[in-house]
Amino acid sequence: MKEKRVGMTQSNYIPWKGYFDYINSVDEFYFYDDVQYTKQDWRNRNLIKTPKGTEWLTVPVGSGRDRLICDVEIRDTGWQRSHWDKIKYYYKDAPHFKTYREFFEEIYLGRRWTNLSEMNQTIIKKIAVELLGIGTKFGDSRPFGLTGRKAERYIPLLKRVGCTTFVSGPSAKSYLTEEMMAKESIRLEWMSYEGYPEYPQLHPPFEHRVSILDLIFNTGPDMKKYMLTFKEEK
């Protein structure tokens, strides 16, 4: 069987650089949005740097708890302009803001977003393909009709797509084991986010866990040099 590395996780709003390293580390990446939406998580918010420290950019999606991520609607119409205005204000002096301004202005002002999952997935794929040149194949878990809980739920997807190595984020260590995956003839590999180098960043002290917007605007075409899975391109 041909080696196939697969990754899968929920979509996040303008994720940090580690999310894109995860995508780049696999052959196929599946968005796993047909699961419970979690409040105060990364699904609808992320951090940017400001002179006073980090600040949340939060997409307003209401307070309902009993929703799947893929079903979360965005009914507010003013947040897109607000988020873009904040990004412009705090990153206007970043070395490469002007280079990527049009790219992100189109995302925020070029259309109205009404579904959280659709928005997240679209933005992630655009950044991955158009700015980072990632060749990973993207997919979605929804067409597979997954049922069950935890790992039992997505193992059928991995088997159907011919996965030989499943690369998982570290948060799954509480319920996913090498023995469990070995029974399905799938090798388990953990994604590590240790060892990121610092880059020239506005408003010290340095902070790694912010949206990839920060890396893009501050390092521009050198952004891959400050990530973990693009080292061969240095």
N, C-alpha and C positions, 0 to 999 in steps of 0.2 A: 504493500500500500504506500502511495506517495505521501511524504511528510506534509501535514497541513496543520499550521498553528492557528488557533482560533481564540479570540477574546470576546468578552461580552459584558456589558454593564449598562446601567441607566444613563440616559442622556442628561447632561448638565448645561447650565447657562454659561456661555463663554468660558469654558473650563480652563484650569491651570495647565501649565506645560506638561505635567506628568500624564494627563489624560491623552495628550497627543503622542507622547512616547509610548504609551500603552498601545494605541492604535498602530503605530509604526512597528511595533515588535511582533505583530501577527500577520498572517496571510489574509484572514477574514475577520472582520469585526462586526458584531451584532449589537444593535441597540436593544436594550431589554426594558422596554417601557410599558409592557402590559402587566405591571406589578403595582403595588400600592404606592401612591404618592405620599412622600414624607415631608412634613412641614419643617421649616428651619434647617433645610438641607441645601445641597448644591443644585437641586433641580431647577430652581427659579431664582437663584441669586449667586453672586460671586463678588470677590474683593478687588478693588483697585487701590493704588497708592495715592496718598495726598500729603500735603505738608504736615498734616496733623496725625498721620498714621494711615492705617487702612480704613476704607469705607465700603460698605455694602452697596451694590447695585441690585435691587430686588424687583423682579417682575411681579406686579400685583395679580394674584390668581384667586383671591377669595379665601375663605376660611374653611371650606368643606374638607372633611377628613376622609370620607368614604369614596375615594376616587382612584382610578388607575392613572398613572402618569400620562398615558396616551389620550386620556379623556379630559385632561385639565384644560379648560378654556381660559382665554385671556380676553376679558371684556373691556378693560380700561383702555382708553385711546390716547392718553397723554404721556404714558411712561416712556415711550420710544424716544420722543423729543427730549424728555428730561434726562434720560440716560446718555443720549448722545451729547447733550450740552455739558454734562458733567465730565464725560470722557474728553471732550475738546478742551474744557477749562483746565483740567489737571494734567493733560498730556501735550498741550500745545507747544511746550518748550522741549519736549523730548526730541532727540536728534532725527528720528525717522517718522514723526507724526505726519508730516506733509505727504510723504511717500505713500502712506496707507490710508490717508484720510478718505479718499473717494471710495475705496473698497468698503470701509466700515460705514460711511455715510449712506451708501446704498442699502446696506443691511438694516440700518435703523430708520431711514427715512424713505426708502424706495418702495416699501410695501407695508401693509398693516398685518401684523401677526395676530392670529386668533386662537391658535392651539400651541400649547407649550412644547409638546414633544416635536411637532413639525418644525417649530422655530429652532429648537436646540439642535436637532439633527441637521437641519439645513446649514446653520452657522458652522457647526463642527466640521461638516464635510467640505464646506467652502474653504475654511482655514487649512484643513488637512491637505486638500488637493492643490488649491491655488497658491497658497503661501508656503507650505512646507514640502510640496511635491510628493506626498505620501501615496504609494501605489496600492495600499491595502484595499481589498474588496469590502464594501459595506453591505450590511443586511439588517433585517428587522426580525425580531422574534415573533411578532404577531401572526404572520401567516402559518406558523407551525402549530398553533392551537395548544400551547403548553398548559399542563395541569399539574397539580401537586404542590409541594413546598420545597423551598431551598434547592439543594443540588438535584434532588429527584425530579424537579420541574424542568431543568434545562439540559440534563443529560441526553434526553431523546433528540434534542436539536443537534447537539454535538455529534451524536452517532449518525444522524441523517445527513449531515454535511461532510462526513468523512474526516472528522477531527482526529488527529493523532496526538496532538499536544494542546492542552487547554491552559492558556495563560490567564491566571486569575489575580485580581487585586487582593492585597493583604487582608482586607476586611472580611473575606470569606473564610479565613482560617478557623473561625469559630464553629463552622459546620462542614467544611470540605476537607477531605483527607486524600492522601496519595493512594491509600488502600482502596477507598471507595471508587476512585477513578480507574485504578488498575483493573478492577473487576470488569470494567467496560472497555478494556484495552486502550485506555487513554492515559497518556502521561500528564501529570500535573506539574505546572511550573508557576512559581509565584513572581509577580511583578514587584520589583524593588524600586523605590524612589530615593534611595540613598546616594549621596555623592554628587549632587548637582553643584556645578561651579557658580560662583556669584558673577553677575554682569553689571555693567555701569547702570545704576538705577537711580532715578530721581528720589529725593526725599529720604535720606537714610534715617534709621538703620535699615539694612537690607532685609527683604522679606521674600522668601521663595513662594509661599502659598498665596499667590494672587493670580488673577486671570492672565491668560497668555497675552492679552492686550498689552500688558506691561513689558513683556519680553519683546514683542513685535515692535512697539514704538521706540524702545530704547536701543535695540540692537539691529533692527532692520535685516538686511541680507545675511548677517552673521548669526541670526537667531538659532540655527541648528547647532552651532558650536557650543551653545550653552544647554543643550539637551543631552540625554543619555544614550539614545539609540541611533544617533546620526554621526557617531565618532569617526567612522570611516571616511566621512566627507570633509573632515577638517583639513 
